[in-house]
Amino acid sequence: MSRHTDFIPFSRPRISHEEEAAVLRVLRSGWVTTGQECLGFERDLAEMVGVKHALAMNSGTACLHLGLEAMGIKKDDYVITTPYSFTASSEIIRYLGAHPYFVDIDKGNFHISSEGIDKCLHSEKKNFKAILPVHIAGESCDMSAILELAQKHGLKVLEDGAHSFPAKDKEGYFQGTRGDAGIYSFYANKTITTGEGGMLVTNDSTIAERVKIMRLHGIDRESWDRYTSTKPKWFYQVVEAGYKYNLSDILAAIGRVQLTKAMEFLEFRAAIARRYTEELKELDCLVLPAFSKYHSWHLFVVSIVSEKLTINRDRFIEVLAEKGIGTSVHFIPLHIMPYYQKTYGFKPEDFPHALDKYQRSFSLPIYPDLGINEQEKIIDAIKGICKNHYKKSLAVQKALQ
Ligand SMILES: Cc1ncc(COP(=O)(O)O)c(C=O)c1O
């Protein structure tokens, strides 16, 4: 493979001097761990998405874990979720000794099938306690259907909105805000980033209170409060065996600045998605995501129509890399991962839609700093590959002979 100095990475965060200044301010303030910046970050985000409580943590995974813990999920409970996700959304179920119950995605999209959930709730006699839908790529699952099923069967709902921020769904709600709790990730490649970090959002005060305690060692008062309140500074009570999941003020300061730019970042991403859609829509050997404003455009996932191309997805990715373009795959489904196979005995064909989507899909670069020329290079490369590897029909091949 030839080396490119102008290689287009799959993702690149936009960090400017405002974020640098915010970090410097915190570093010089004398308070670098969880404190006022974190509180400010939580307040700003809660206000933006319209929830009562936003709780910052050091990863989206930590938020998922404590969200489910606060919902009372315990050993041998079952949580209905999707195999088409990053391992975080299922591993946290295992942290609690509970089990993920996989329901396949819809044939036509990347989301857990609500009919599939309905079917499993009627046909399976398991100890179902919650549903954990994942808003893949930044497009909402069918939350109305999922919430209706949850209500009917007395289940909690934890929304994995790691990809969602700050997009709404078609019904006008910020993704992640309709279940009992939802989470956002601020990992390096996400729509806004703190390097590592996450936020749990909820309108349920009981969940919020539990998460507040559990994210900081099971201590009944916030660490920051411990050092600033008028009560004796040295006193605290450990009421649970909690975790160390708090976010530092250094990272929260980055998050607060990124938050002010979130809508602008979304516009940049949406503009790129629109351009990809316009430029590539004629290629019938590719399936593109439907352009919509109800999408965070964290990911732009393209699927190949294998029957129309002489190369497979893996080779498509390789050729793009040879042309200096970075891509990624979202996701290798969990049911074909060694851990989940070993633990639950899954076979690849158990979730055929997830397997099929995985085998045909890859994600293109999409981020605010992706320049016009870079977009052009990506579009030209894809058109070229499709043209060079288009499987002509037998009739056309005969005619050409
Ligand atoms: C669907 C999904 N859920 C959860 C996470 C975990 O987020 P974090 O990396 O912030 O822990 C990710 C991370 O990429 C993800 O893609």
Ligand as a Chemical Component Dictionary entry (heavy atoms), coordinates in Angstrom:
data_LIG
# 
_chem_comp.id                   LIG 
_chem_comp.type                 NON-POLYMER 
_chem_comp.pdbx_formal_charge   0 
_chem_comp.three_letter_code    LIG 
# 
loop_
_chem_comp_atom.comp_id 
_chem_comp_atom.atom_id 
_chem_comp_atom.alt_atom_id 
_chem_comp_atom.type_symbol 
_chem_comp_atom.charge 
_chem_comp_atom.model_Cartn_x 
_chem_comp_atom.model_Cartn_y 
_chem_comp_atom.model_Cartn_z 
_chem_comp_atom.pdbx_ordinal 
LIG C1 C1 C 0 -22.968 2.649 20.906 1  
LIG C2 C2 C 0 -21.968 3.007 21.957 2  
LIG N1 N1 N 0 -22.312 2.920 23.245 3  
LIG C3 C3 C 0 -21.456 3.242 24.218 4  
LIG C4 C4 C 0 -20.184 3.674 23.936 5  
LIG C5 C5 C 0 -19.246 3.960 25.073 6  
LIG O1 O1 O 0 -18.874 5.297 25.150 7  
LIG P1 P1 P 0 -17.515 5.705 25.879 8  
LIG O2 O2 O 0 -16.388 5.404 24.934 9  
LIG O3 O3 O 0 -17.664 7.168 26.157 10 
LIG O4 O4 O 0 -17.416 4.907 27.113 11 
LIG C6 C6 C 0 -19.772 3.778 22.602 12 
LIG C7 C7 C 0 -18.421 4.239 22.293 13 
LIG O5 O5 O 0 -18.026 4.441 21.180 14 
LIG C8 C8 C 0 -20.682 3.438 21.585 15 
LIG O6 O6 O 0 -20.347 3.509 20.293 16 
# 
loop_
_chem_comp_bond.comp_id 
_chem_comp_bond.atom_id_1 
_chem_comp_bond.atom_id_2 
_chem_comp_bond.value_order 
_chem_comp_bond.pdbx_ordinal 
LIG C1 C2 SING 1  
LIG C2 N1 SING 2  
LIG C2 C8 DOUB 3  
LIG N1 C3 DOUB 4  
LIG C3 C4 SING 5  
LIG C4 C5 SING 6  
LIG C4 C6 DOUB 7  
LIG C5 O1 SING 8  
LIG O1 P1 SING 9  
LIG P1 O2 DOUB 10 
LIG P1 O3 SING 11 
LIG P1 O4 SING 12 
LIG C6 C7 SING 13 
LIG C6 C8 SING 14 
LIG C7 O5 DOUB 15 
LIG C8 O6 SING 16 
# 
